[in-house]
Amino acid sequence: MGSRTRHLVWLVVPLAFVVYLLTLSPTVGLIDSGELAAGCHLMNILHPTGYPLYTMLGRIVSLIPVANVANRVAVLSAVLAACGVGFFLLLGLRLGVSRVVAGTGALLLGFSCPVWSAAVDVEVYALALVMVVLLWLTAEASMRGGPLLVVAYLMGLALTNHMSATSTVLGAAMAAVLAYRRELVRRIPVLVLLFVFGMSPYLFLVLRARAGPLLAWDNPVDITHLIRHMTGWQYQVWMFSQPFGEVMRNAGRGTAILARGFLYVLVPVVLYGVARLFRQRRSLAIGLTVSAVAAFLYAINYSIPDIDSYYIPCLVVLGVFGMVGLDGLVTSVECRVSNVGPAARTIVRQVPWLLGIAALVLNYKVAGLQGDYVAYDQAMNTLVSAGHNATIITDWWDVYSPLFYLQHVEQVRPDVCVIDKELLRRSWYFDYLARAYPWLVQRSQTEIASYRQYLDEFEHDRLKDPAEIQRRYIRLLESFVTHSPERPAYTTFDVDAGTDAGQMLSGVPRAPVGLLFQIQASSLKPQAPDSGLAAGSALPVFDYTKLTVRLPRSEPDARTREILLRYRFFVMRRAAALAASGHRDEIQPLIEWYQSLPVARLAPLTSRG
């Protein structure tokens, strides 16, 4: 590596890393952040597909005694993403593009929304970026006589982090086959062996599951359970099952995500790069194209809210084409202005840097998570809303995941029992409940045994009576409340939130208290005189000024807005309950409190509620 190349790397990589640090999530975030941070720290088995490589790296970082655990693991994302940007820069240089174009391409990739968002949060996608770019870097090197064996190993290793790397594995394999053809046949046994060796981190899941961690998703203690976990069988219902119209809408959204990554105006440059690379390196170009198409088809056929990061493998490929196209365009313009003088040529060479700066400026308020305490506040406010030794039943992952982290890592309110009612549809979750709340499992052992008979049939596709498993499921939920009458019981949902909510303790009133609904079951132990009940009413008193509500510094996305809207929802439910219980004098102070919050600007109260 020449001195100029080193200087370029030392310019681009630190710049990306510093920007990531400045926009890093300060604590636990939404979606899987809480589960992942806690999983790394406690060495749990994470949700499918397990992410063993990420778990082991995250475990090491989580032990560094700086800041909070979630912030430490988020820094890992920033480090990995910056490394991915550096590897991408080197890939561009190996393809023969100029240093300025390679640096610009790296910055465009690093400051694109999918990559930037992954770099500042507790997520697995920054490591996915590193593995994807490394695969292409080694694949390109192998086509010039480099180590093909390393490519095979990295293919297996990439799949131990995230299955979105499958598209890159397919593309790199295609490029290798086209480059080596018959010569590849005699190497297949060794290549397969190295590929399997690369996937060896999955053995960590089996060993760790047998050790009995706090949470072992899918409990992969043997090869059968491991394969089910690795393939994400429980998520397959959302894959390749959408109607054509939804797939087309997903395709439109995916196209917009990718186009934004190239600031829209560079899309023709990417297409030009496709044509150039097919002329220069046909085998590599075909492999890249196969990878991009596979990644795009996978993403548009998987309907989940946080799908943007699934386009990273596709974005990397288009970034390669973009660098090749931009290099050709800059060279062509240089030739045209060569008669003007060396100053004009210098200006043309340096213009691409403006594209990287533009990506930084345009996406700064969209991708960054600086000052974002939305998930943390929501979780803490939920705990503040619950009485001592409370039981909370929730159906919302964006509440449960940060609560799981706060309770089991930061040891906040260990007296509260939090149950995810959706995870109760998985048998392994009862192992967690037995470890975390043994008293709960002991008290409901009859209902658990009755329900698990049908749950086993459901998990093995042998269920014949869906109505009966639902009845036993509801009885189980009710038992968590009725068998512990001394514990105040809450839900994060009201009776009108769906079938389960309506069937559970049907007819029993629920009072909005903070960000929870307290179950007012007559079978529970009567409230003590000093329990805080409003005079002449079953509506508990609650001081909403105890809640902390902060807006993120960056522009909130749709999921963040949904969380923030919950405050408005509970205020309106509380106001309606106060009116019904004859405490109208308490409504106006409640409304004034809400209107004093910054969130009121996003979701103002109206006369229609």
N, C-alpha and C positions, 0 to 999 in steps of 0.2 A: 504494500500500500504506500503510494507516494505521499510526500509531505502535503501537497495540495488536497489530496483526498482525505488525509487525516484532519486537516483544518476544516474541511467541509463537514465531516462527520461530527467534529467537536463543535461546530456551529449549529447544525440542525438538531442533533439528538438532545443536547442540553436545553435548547430553546423549547422543544416539545415537552421535555420533562418539567421544566420550570412552569410552563403554562398549565400543565396538568396539575402540578402541586398547588398553584394559585387558585385553581378551580375545583380542587378535590372536595369530595363529600366529607364533612366534618365528623360524621357519626353514622349510625345505622341508617340505611335508606329503604326505599320501597322495593317491591317485588321480592327477589330472593336474597337480598342483602343480609338480612338478619340471620336467615338459615345458613347461608354460606359462611359468614363471619363466625358464628357459633360453631358450625361444623368443622371449620379449620382449627379453631382453638381447642375444641373438645375432641377432635378426631372422630366426629360422627360419620355415618354413611349418608352422603348427600343425596338429594333427589335424583332420579334417573337423568343421565346415564352414569352417575356416580362421581365423575371427575376426580379420580384418585391422584393424578399428577398435580392438579390444582390444590387438592386437600393437603398433600404433603408439603408443597411450597408454602401454602398459607399457614400451616401449622408452625413452620420455622419463623415466619415473619411475625405471627401473632405473639410470640414469646418475647419480642423486643420491648423493653419497658418504656415505651414512649407513647403518649396520647392514649386513646382508648383502642380496644382490640379492633373494632370495625374500621377505624381510621388507619391502623397499621396495615390491615389487609387491603384497604383501598390504595395505600401507597404501593403495594405490590403490583396492583393494576397499572399504576402510573409508570413504574419501572419497566414492566413488561411491554406496555404500549410504546414507550420511548425506544426500547430495544427493537421492537417490530418496525418502527419508523426507520431506525438505522439500518436494519437488514434490507429494507425495501430500497433505501438509497443505494446500498451496495449492489443490489440486484440490477438497478437501473444502470449503474456504471459498467457492470459485466455485460450488459446488452449493448454497450457502446454509445450510450447517450452522453451528452456533455454534463459536466459537473453541475452547472446551474440548473439544467433540466432535471437531473436526478434529484438535486436538493429540493427543487420546486415540487416534483412529484411526491417526494417523501412528506413535505409539509402539507400538501393537499390531502394526502391520505391521513396523516396524523391529525389534521384539524377538520376532517369530515365528521359529521354528526355521529354516525355509528361508532367510529373508532374513538373519538373524543369522549363520548358518553361512557364507553366501556373503560376508558382509562382513568376515570375519576370516581368510580364506584366499586363496591365489592361485587365483582362479577367475574365469570370465567372467560369472557370474550377477549380480553387483552392477551391472555395466554393463547387463545385460539389464533389471534392475529400473528403472534410470534411463530407458532407452529406452521401456519399456512405460508408465511413469507419464507421461513427457513426451508420448507419443502421445495418451493420454487427455486430458491437460491441454490440448493444442492442438486436439484433436478437439472437446472441449467448447466451447472458445473460438470455433472456426470455426462452430459451430452458433448462435452469438450474433452472427455477422457478422465473426468473426475471420478470420485468413489461412488459407484452405483450402490454398493452395499449400505452406505450411510443413508441413501434415499429410502431403501427398504425399511431400515430401522426407524427412521423418522416418520414414515407412513403409519407404522404401528403405534408409535409414541403419540402422534397427533390425535389418534382416535381415543386415547386415554383421557383426553381433556374434554372434547366436545365433538359430537357426531356431525356437526356442520362441516368438519374437515373432510368428511367422506368425499365431497365433490372435488376437493384438491387432490386427494389420494387417487381418485379416478383419473383426473386430468394428468397428474404426474406420471401415473402408470401408462397412460396412453402415449405420452411424449416419449417415455423410455422404450416402449414397444416399437414405435415408429423409428426411433433413432438406432436401436440395436438389432431389431428384427430377429434373424435366426440365431445370432450370437447370444441372444437373451435366453434361449431355451436351455442351454446347458447350465445356466446360472440359477435357474428357477428354484431348485431345492434349497440352496444357500439363502436366496432372497426371501423365500417363504419363512425359513427359520429365523432370519433376522427381523422380519415383519412381526412374527409371533413374539419374539423376544422384546420387541418394542412395546407390545401390549402387556408386558408382564406387570406393570403397576396395578393392573386390575386384581392381581392376587392380593394386594393390600386390602381390597374390599372384603374378600373372604376371611382373611386373617383378622381384620379389625371387627368384622361382624361376629366372629366366634368369640372375640374377647368381651363382647357385650357392652358396646358404647351406649351413651345415654339415648341416642336416636339412631336407629339403623333402618333407613328407608329400604323397603323390600326385603330386609334381612337376608342378604346374599351369602348364606353360610355354605352353600354347595353350588355345583355347576349349574343346576337347573335355575335356581333363584338368581344366580349371577347373570346368566344369559338374559333372563327376563328383565333384569335391572339394566344391563348394558344396552339392550335394544329399546328401552323405554316403552314397554308394552302398554302401560296404563295411559300413555299420551297418544297412542296410535289412533285413538278415536277422533283426534283433531287433525290427523294427517291424511291427505288424499281422499277426503270424504266430503268436501265442500261442494255445493252446487256450482255449476259453471259460472253463474253470475258473480258469486262471491270470489271465485278464483280470478275472474277478470278485474274485479275491484282491487284485489290484492296485487295483481300485476301492475295496475295503474299506480298504486301507492309505492310499490317496489321500484318502479321506473323513476318515480319522482325522487325517491331517496337516493338512488344512484346518480341521477342527473344533478341533484343538488351537490353531491360530493365532488362534481367537476364544474361547479358554478354555472351549470347549464350551458354557458357559451362554449365550453370545451368539448361538448358532446361530439361535434363534427371532427374535432381533433382526435378523439378516441377512435372513431371509425376510420380515420386516415391511418392511425397507428395499426389497426387491424390489417389493413391492406399492406402496409410496409413490412410488418413482421412476418406475414405469410410469404412475402417475397424473400425475406432475409433468412428466417429460421422456421421453415414450414412445420417441422415436427413439434417444436415448442409452441408455435402458434395454434396448432390443432389441439394440443393438450390443454392450453390455456382456455381455448374456446369451449372444449368439453366441460371443463371445470366451471366456467361461468354459467353455462346453460344449466348444468346440473344444480348448481347452488341457487340459481334464480327459480327454477321449477320447484325445488324443495321448499323454498321460502314462501312462494305464493300459494302453495298447497297445504300450508300449516297455519291455521288461523289462531294466533295468540296475540295478546296486546303488545308484548315486548318483542316484536319480530324484527326490528330494525337491525339488531346485531347479527342476525342470520345472513344478512347481505354482505358481511365483511369479506368472505372468500370471493364473492363476485366483484366487490369493490377493488380488491387487490388485483385481480386479473385485469379489470378495466383500467386500473392505474398503470399497469405495465404497458398496455396498449397506448394509454394516454401519453406516457413518457416517450415512447417511440414516435408517436405522431407529433408531439410538440417539438421533439428534437428535429424531425424532418422539416417542420414548418419554420423553426428558427433558422435552420441552415439555409433554407430557400430564401427567406427574407434577407439574410446576411449577404447572400450572393447578389441580390437585387440592389442593395445599398452599398455594395463594395466600391462603386465609383464615387460615392459621396465623400468617403474618407474613413479613417480608422475610428473616429469618435462615434460615427453613426453605427458602425458595426458593434462597438462596445455597448452602446445603448440597447441595441437589439438583443444582444446576448444577456443583458441583465434584466430586461423587461419581465421574463417569467417569474422573477422573485415576487413581483407584485401580486401574482396569483396566490401564492402561499400566504402573503399578508392579508389579502382579501378574504381568504377562507378563515383566517384567525379572527378577523373583525366581524364577519357576518355570522359566525357560529358561536361567538363568545357568550352571548346571552341565551343561547338555545341549548348548548351541550354541557355547559359547566354546571357544577353542583355546589359552588361556593355558597356558604351560608344557608344551605338547605337542611332545615331541621324538621321538615314536614312529617316524615315517618316517625322520628324520635318524639316529637311533640304529641302526635296522635297516640302513640303507644303509652307515653307517660300520662297523658290526660285520661286514657282509658283506665289505667291503674289508679289514678287519683279519684276517678268516679266510683271505684269499687270500695266497699266496706272491708273491715278487717276479716281475714280468713274467708274471703269471697271465692265463689266459683263462677267463672266466666265461660260461656259457650259462644263461640264465634263461628261464622261461616266466611270470614273475609281474610284472605291470605295476607293482604297488606296491613292488617292489624296483627295477625298471629305471628308472622315472621319477625317483625321487630320486637314484639313482646317476648318471643322465645329467646332472642338474643339478650334482651335486658334482664330477664329473669335468671337465665342459666350462665351468663358470662359476667354481667355487671352486678348480679345479685340484687336486683331491684325488686322489692315486694315479693319475696319467696313465699309469703303466706297465701298468696293468691293462686288458685288452681285455674289454669287456662286450657280449654279443650277446643280443638278444631273439629267441628262436627263433620266436616267433609273427609278428614283423614280417618274418621271412625269407619269409613267404608273400606279400609285396608287392615288386614289382620295384624301386620307388623306394628301398627300404631299402639296396640294394646300392650306390647312389650315396653314401649316408652312410658305409657301411663303407669305401668306396674313399677317402673324404676323411679319415675318422678313423683307419683302420687299413689303409693301402695294402699293407703287407706281407701281411696276412691275405688280401686279395683276390688278390694276386699268387700266393700259394702255392696257393690253391684255385681258380684261374681255370678249370681243366678242369671241375671239379665244378659251378662256378657256371654256366658256359656250358651244360653238359648239363641242369641243372635249369631254367634260365630259358627253354629251349625250351618246356617244358611249362607253366611259370608264365605265359607269355604267353597260351597257350591258356586257362588257368584264368581269367585276368583278363578275357578277352574272351568268356567263356562258350562256348568251343569245345573244352574238354577232353574227350577220349574215353577216356582210360586213367588213371583215378584211382590205380590200383595202381602204375603206373609213376612217376607224379609223386611218390608217397610214397617209393618206393625211392630216387629221385634226391635227394629232400629229406633222407633219412636219411644217404645217402652224403656229402652236403654238410656236414651237421652233424658227421659223423665226421671229415671232412677238416680241419675247424678244429682238431681235437685231434691227429690223426695226422701232419699236415704240419708241426706245430710241436712236435716231441718235447722241445725244450729248455724249453718253457714249461709250468709246472704247469697242469693243466686241471681246472675245477670245473663243477658244475651246482648250481642251487638246488633241484633235485628229485632224488629217488631213482628207482631202476629200476621201482618199482611205481606211479609217478605218472601212468601213462597209456600209450597206444600208442606215441607217439614216444619216451618215456623207455625203454620196454622194448626197442624195436628199435634204438636208438642204442647202438653198441658192445656189442651183446648178449654177455653172458657175462663182460664186464670188470667187476671189482669196483669199488665206490665206497666210500670211507671218509668217514664224517661228521667234518668238521673245522670247528669253530665253527658258522657258519650256512651251510656249504656241504658238498657231497659231492665229495671229490677223486677224480678218475678215475685208477685204478691200471692203466693200459693197459700191457701187456707190450711194445707197439711203441714206447713212448716211451723216451726216454733214461733209462738206469738212474739211480736216485737216488744222490747222492754220500754218502759215509760220514757227513758232518756235516749231512745233510738234516733231521735231527730225527725220524727214524722211531723208534718204540718198539722196544726191543731184542727181537729174535726175532719181529717182527711187521711187517706192511705197513701198520699203522695209524699215521699221523703223529701226533706229539705236538702237543698244542695246549693253551695256557693260557687257560681260559675266563674267568679273572678279568680278562683284557684287554678284555672286552666291557662296554660301558656300556648299562644297561637302566633306563629311567626311565618311570614311569607318568605319564600326563597328569593335570593338576589337575582337569579336568572329567571327567564320567562318560564312559568310553570307549564308543563305539558298536560295532555289530556288526563293522564292517570293522576298526576299531582292535583289537578283541579278537582277530580272526583273525590279525593281525600278531603280537600279543603271544603268542598260542598257539604261534607258531613256535619260540620259545625252549624251551618244554616239549618240542615235537616233536624238536628236535635233541638235547636232553639225553637223551631216551629212546633215540634211535637211537645216540648215542655210547655210552651205557651198554651197549646190546646188543652193539655192536661190541667194546667192551672185554672183555665177558664171553666173547665168541667167540674173542678173540685171547689169552685167558689172563691178562688184566690186571685181574682183579677188584678188586685193591687200589686201583685208581684210580677205581672207581665211586662209593664213598662220598664222597670229596672233591667229586666232580662234583655229586652229589645235594645235598650241603650247600651248595655254591655257589649252586645254583638256588634252594634253599629260603630263602636269605638275600636273594633279590631281591624287590622289591615285587610283581613280576608273579606270584610264586608264590601270592599271595593270590587272584588271579583264576583261575589254572590250577594247582591243587595237584597234586603227584604222588601217585599211588595205587599200591597193591600190584598193580593190574592194568595199570599203565603209563599 
